[in-house]
């Protein structure tokens, strides 16, 4: 059984201890609880991870996540429903807006959760930037199934 991994990239508008950022982290805890009920298999801590230069450059704290999900459908449903959907609507309050070409996330398939690690996420992100969506790194608009075939996600 294959799992889908997702790496997300963002930057807070304010320092971590700012009231607006504290609100982001509080809502993040609620979103995480929803994720655990929605197909989240594994979360990888970014503590001690040497972030790529492009992630740490600029003002505001970088917010990077790396998670593994039971299926592309469960990840999609989680992303666009409930607390996470509301957080996406409110993201400009917490997160900096990037130029148009900035990717806020990429996904890929893995057979084994233990094979997912931060360096791989960084490499796949850079690959997507250079080559666009492929089965190696993709997004919801240009998704692939675990066999590498184009996959159209059905909205719930």
C-alpha positions in Angstrom: 0.0 0.0 0.0 1.4 3.4 -1.0 1.1 6.5 1.1 1.1 10.1 0.0 3.6 12.6 1.5 3.1 16.3 1.5 5.7 19.1 2.2 4.3 22.6 2.9 6.2 25.9 2.9 5.2 29.2 4.4 6.4 32.2 6.4 4.7 33.9 9.3 4.0 37.6 9.0 5.1 38.1 12.6 7.5 36.6 15.1 6.4 33.4 16.8 5.6 35.2 20.1 3.4 37.8 18.4 -0.4 37.5 19.3 -1.3 36.8 15.7 1.3 34.1 15.4 0.2 32.6 18.7 -3.3 32.4 17.2 -1.9 30.6 14.2 -0.3 28.0 16.4 -3.4 27.6 18.5 -5.6 27.0 15.4 -2.8 24.7 14.1 -3.3 22.5 17.2 -7.0 22.2 16.3 -6.2 21.5 12.7 -3.8 18.7 13.7 -6.5 17.0 15.8 -8.7 17.1 12.7 -5.9 15.7 10.6 -5.3 12.7 12.9 -9.0 11.8 12.4 -8.8 12.3 8.7 -6.1 10.0 7.5 -2.8 11.4 8.8 -0.3 8.6 9.3 2.9 10.4 10.3 4.1 13.9 11.1 7.8 14.8 11.0 9.2 17.4 13.4 11.2 20.2 11.9 13.2 20.7 15.1 16.9 20.6 14.3 16.3 20.3 10.6 18.7 22.5 8.6 16.3 24.4 6.3 17.3 25.3 2.8 18.6 28.8 2.3 15.5 29.9 0.4 13.3 28.8 3.4 15.2 30.9 6.0 15.9 34.0 3.9 13.6 37.0 4.6 11.6 38.2 7.6 9.2 36.1 9.5 9.6 32.6 10.8 9.5 29.8 8.2 6.8 27.3 8.7 7.5 24.0 7.1 5.5 20.8 7.5 6.2 17.2 6.4 3.4 14.7 6.8 2.3 11.3 5.4 -1.3 10.4 4.6 -3.3 7.2 4.1 -4.5 8.4 0.6 -4.6 11.3 -1.7 -8.3 11.4 -1.3 -8.1 11.7 2.5 -5.5 14.4 2.3 -7.6 16.3 -0.2 -10.7 16.0 1.8 -8.9 17.2 5.0 -7.2 20.1 3.2 -10.5 21.5 1.8 -12.9 20.9 4.7 -13.4 21.7 8.4 -10.8 23.6 10.4 -8.1 23.4 7.8 -10.4 24.9 5.1 -11.1 27.8 7.5 -7.4 28.2 8.2 -6.7 28.4 4.5 -9.3 31.2 4.2 -7.6 33.1 7.0 -4.0 32.4 6.0 -3.2 35.9 4.9 -3.7 37.0 8.5 -0.8 34.8 9.5 1.3 34.0 6.5 3.2 36.2 4.1 2.0 36.3 0.5 4.6 35.0 -1.9 5.1 35.9 -5.6 2.9 34.0 -8.0 5.4 31.3 -8.8 6.0 30.3 -5.1 4.9 26.8 -4.3 3.2 26.4 -1.0 3.3 22.6 -1.1 4.3 19.5 -3.1 3.3 15.9 -2.8 4.7 12.5 -3.7 4.0 8.8 -3.2 6.0 6.5 -0.9 5.7 2.8 -0.2 7.2 3.1 3.3 6.6 5.9 5.8 10.2 5.3 7.1 11.5 6.4 3.7 10.2 9.9 4.1 12.7 12.5 5.3 13.2 16.3 5.1 16.1 16.2 2.6 13.9 14.3 0.2 11.1 16.8 0.6 13.5 19.7 -0.2 14.8 17.8 -3.2 11.4 17.1 -4.5 10.3 20.7 -4.0 13.3 21.9 -6.0 12.6 19.3 -8.7 9.0 20.6 -9.0 10.3 24.1 -9.4 12.7 23.1 -12.2 10.6 20.5 -14.0 6.9 21.1 -13.1 4.5 18.4 -11.9 5.5 14.8 -12.5 4.9 11.6 -10.6 8.1 12.5 -8.7 6.5 15.7 -7.3 3.1 17.1 -7.9 0.2 19.1 -6.5 -3.6 18.7 -6.4 -4.2 20.4 -9.7 -1.7 18.1 -11.4 -2.0 14.9 -9.4 -0.7 11.4 -10.1 -1.7 8.1 -8.6 0.9 5.7 -7.0 1.4 4.1 -10.4 2.4 7.4 -12.0 -0.9 7.8 -13.9 -2.7 11.2 -14.1 -5.2 11.3 -11.3 -8.3 13.5 -11.2 -9.4 14.1 -7.6 -13.1 14.0 -7.1 -14.5 16.6 -4.7 -16.5 15.1 -1.9 
